[in-house]
Amino acid sequence: MYKLALSSCGKEIGDDLFKSYRAAGIKAIEISVDKEECDNFDFIAALNLSQKYGVELWSFHLPFCPFSEIDISIPELKAHTVEYFKSLIKKGADVGIKIFVIHPSGEPIKDSDRKMRLETAKESLRELAQFAKNLGVIIAVEDLPRTCLGRNSDEILELLSADDSLRVCLDTNHLLSESLPNFIK
């Protein structure tokens, strides 16, 4: 009934990774690479490895740093980041990836900037959600710790209000200010 999945975070995407995942009974993978790798990521090669080893390309974690270059919540970076993410979403959707995980912000965020950053992130998420919907894929907003946006259920709900098609990626390691059961409720 449940599919055992694992992220590629920090691991080289190649035969060894997919072979080891298959040997361990892992049925699906989230591709998570840093921005430099993302810029040259070979989606077709990943699809070929997926088919060769029977490990589904389940999701793709959109890059989230460096914060000075990529952030959907900073007005000056919003347009560039949204267009960059659209290009990655399109490439991923073309090889069958259905879920794209996104960080709603970088950090630090001052309390005085929080409302504006939240609104900017919602505008970005609305545009990305519409783009994703047209491709038949989903944007999943990840909860984040500390001063980042999405640090509790209230903020996640506010971010999700940007579009009905948005979903949540619950990272239990990031949930520092609220209990897991409370967040899930």
C-alpha positions in Angstrom: 0.0 0.0 0.0 2.8 2.5 0.9 5.8 3.2 -1.3 9.2 3.4 0.4 10.9 6.5 -1.0 14.1 8.4 -0.3 15.6 11.7 -1.3 18.8 11.9 -3.3 20.0 14.9 -1.3 23.7 15.1 -1.3 24.2 12.0 -3.4 25.4 11.8 -6.9 22.6 10.9 -9.3 23.8 7.9 -11.2 23.8 4.1 -11.6 25.2 3.4 -8.1 22.5 5.5 -6.4 19.6 3.9 -8.3 21.1 0.4 -8.0 21.5 0.8 -4.2 18.0 2.2 -3.8 16.6 -0.8 -5.7 18.6 -3.2 -3.6 17.3 -1.6 -0.5 13.7 -1.9 -1.6 13.2 1.8 -2.2 10.5 2.3 -4.9 10.7 6.0 -5.4 13.1 8.9 -5.3 13.0 12.6 -4.7 15.6 14.3 -6.8 17.3 17.0 -4.7 20.4 18.6 -6.1 22.0 22.0 -5.4 21.6 24.9 -7.8 24.8 24.3 -9.7 23.8 20.7 -10.4 20.3 21.8 -11.1 21.4 24.2 -13.9 22.9 21.2 -15.8 20.7 18.4 -14.5 20.0 15.7 -17.1 16.3 14.9 -16.6 16.4 12.3 -19.5 19.3 10.5 -17.9 17.4 10.4 -14.6 14.4 9.0 -16.4 16.5 6.3 -18.0 18.0 5.3 -14.6 14.5 5.3 -13.1 13.3 2.9 -15.8 16.4 0.8 -15.7 16.2 0.2 -11.9 12.5 0.5 -11.3 12.8 3.4 -9.0 10.1 6.0 -9.7 11.0 9.7 -10.1 8.5 10.7 -7.4 9.4 14.3 -6.8 11.9 17.1 -7.5 13.0 19.4 -4.8 13.4 22.9 -6.4 16.7 24.5 -5.3 16.6 26.9 -2.4 20.0 28.5 -2.1 22.0 30.6 -2.4 19.3 32.8 -0.8 20.9 35.9 -2.4 19.9 34.5 -5.9 16.8 32.3 -5.3 13.9 33.3 -3.2 10.2 33.5 -4.2 9.5 35.8 -1.2 11.9 38.7 -2.1 10.4 41.2 -4.5 13.7 41.8 -6.3 14.3 38.0 -6.9 10.7 36.9 -7.4 10.5 37.2 -11.2 13.8 35.5 -11.9 13.2 32.8 -9.3 9.7 32.0 -10.6 10.9 31.8 -14.3 13.8 29.6 -13.2 11.5 27.3 -11.3 9.1 27.1 -14.3 11.9 25.9 -16.5 12.8 23.2 -14.0 9.1 22.2 -13.5 8.6 21.9 -17.2 11.7 19.7 -17.7 10.7 17.5 -14.7 7.1 17.2 -15.9 8.3 16.2 -19.3 9.9 13.1 -17.8 6.9 12.2 -15.6 7.8 13.9 -12.3 4.5 14.8 -10.6 5.5 16.7 -7.4 7.7 19.7 -7.1 8.8 20.7 -3.5 9.4 24.4 -2.9 10.8 26.4 0.0 8.6 29.5 0.5 11.6 31.6 1.5 15.2 31.8 2.6 16.3 33.6 5.7 16.8 35.5 7.9 13.5 37.4 7.8 13.0 40.3 10.1 9.6 40.6 11.8 9.1 44.0 10.1 9.4 42.3 6.7 7.4 39.2 7.4 4.0 40.3 6.1 5.5 41.7 2.8 7.6 38.5 2.3 4.5 36.3 3.0 2.5 38.3 0.4 5.3 38.1 -2.2 5.7 34.3 -1.6 1.9 33.9 -2.1 2.0 35.8 -5.4 4.9 33.5 -6.6 3.1 30.4 -5.4 -0.1 31.4 -7.1 1.8 31.8 -10.4 3.7 28.6 -10.0 0.6 26.6 -9.0 -1.2 27.8 -12.1 1.8 26.9 -14.3 2.1 23.4 -12.6 -1.7 22.8 -13.0 -1.4 23.4 -16.7 1.2 20.7 -16.9 -0.7 18.3 -14.6 1.7 18.4 -11.7 1.7 19.6 -8.1 3.6 22.2 -6.1 4.2 21.1 -2.5 5.2 23.9 -0.1 7.6 22.7 2.5 7.4 23.8 6.2 10.6 25.5 7.3 12.3 26.4 10.6 13.4 29.5 12.5 12.7 32.8 10.7 11.7 31.2 7.3 8.2 31.5 6.0 6.1 28.4 6.7 7.4 27.8 10.2 4.1 26.8 11.7 0.6 25.6 10.5 -0.8 29.1 10.5 1.8 30.3 8.0 1.5 27.1 5.9 -2.2 27.6 5.7 -1.7 31.2 4.7 0.7 30.2 1.9 -1.6 27.5 0.7 -4.4 30.0 0.4 -2.7 31.3 -2.7 -4.1 28.5 -4.8 -6.3 25.4 -4.1 -4.0 23.1 -5.9 -1.0 23.7 -3.6 -0.1 20.9 -1.2 2.3 20.5 1.8 5.6 18.8 2.1 5.9 18.1 5.8 9.5 18.0 6.9 9.3 16.9 10.6 12.9 18.0 11.1 11.9 21.6 10.3 9.0 21.7 12.7 10.5 23.5 15.7 7.8 25.8 16.9 4.8 23.5 16.9 4.0 19.9 17.8 3.7 17.5 14.9 0.1 16.4 15.8 -1.0 20.0 16.1 0.6 20.9 12.7 -1.1 17.9 11.0 -4.5 18.8 12.5 
